[in-house]
Amino acid sequence: MKRRIYLFILSAFLLSSCAELLQVVQTIDTERPLTQTEVVSGLKEALKIGTDSAASRLARQNGYYGDQAVKILLPPEAAVIVNNVHRLPGGEKMLEDLILRINRSAEDAAREAGPVFYRAITQMSIQDGFGILRGEQDAATSYLKNNTYQQLFNLYQPKLKTSLDKKLIAGVSTNQSWETLTTQWNRLAGSLAGQVAGLNKVEVELDTYLTDKALEGLFLKLAVEEQKIRTDANARVTDLLRRVFGK
């Protein structure tokens, strides 16, 4: 009888010891230093998730147009049109339609942003990875913007220009709508009445301006997604993200 009691106590002790040992091993594994591969892979995964989320949000209807943080308005050079558009017959409606078309074009182009970002993400080095991990809340976004902006612009602009030429509303493209508005405005500005009023003509490459603004909005949304992953454990949807950003 005593022997059975001893065996029971010994078994309980061994089981308890095994459980404690397993907990120690798991703690050691969790706290082991991150490898270079884990850091870079984690950051690339975070950027892919972030860019997917940012691009998909902007690609929805009203992704740009309905979000005041990224809504694209006319270029600053066109402020003279905005301030005096009431001088044109039907000018206010024409202006609002144009802004809607511009944002619809950006939403259309945002659908193609993912692959462009993916190619840039694959270029991240080990040194870049550790610098980003220890950097500011938007360090990954800043890295992507500072190192690939021109490449992204060159890849993004043709897609956006195609979108601008697409007949989206009432069979009229954004470029046609912009040309109609500026042509009428420049005609007024060049008239005697326009010269007396001191009105200036507007000469702006719409696709260049719109590409800059569309990318600006995209990077803004990407920074928001990056901050979520850095600060909100619930946003770390994979084991790798939890391990890298949990540090």
Secondary structure as UniProt FT lines:
FT   HELIX           2..31
FT   HELIX           36..59
FT   TURN            61..66
FT   TURN            68..70
FT   HELIX           76..78
FT   HELIX           79..84
FT   HELIX           85..87
FT   TURN            89..90
FT   HELIX           91..110
FT   TURN            111..112
FT   HELIX           113..121
FT   TURN            122..123
FT   HELIX           126..133
FT   TURN            137..138
FT   HELIX           139..165
FT   STRAND          167..169
FT   TURN            170..171
FT   STRAND          172..173
FT   HELIX           174..190
FT   HELIX           192..197
FT   HELIX           206..231
FT   HELIX           233..235
FT   HELIX           239..245
//
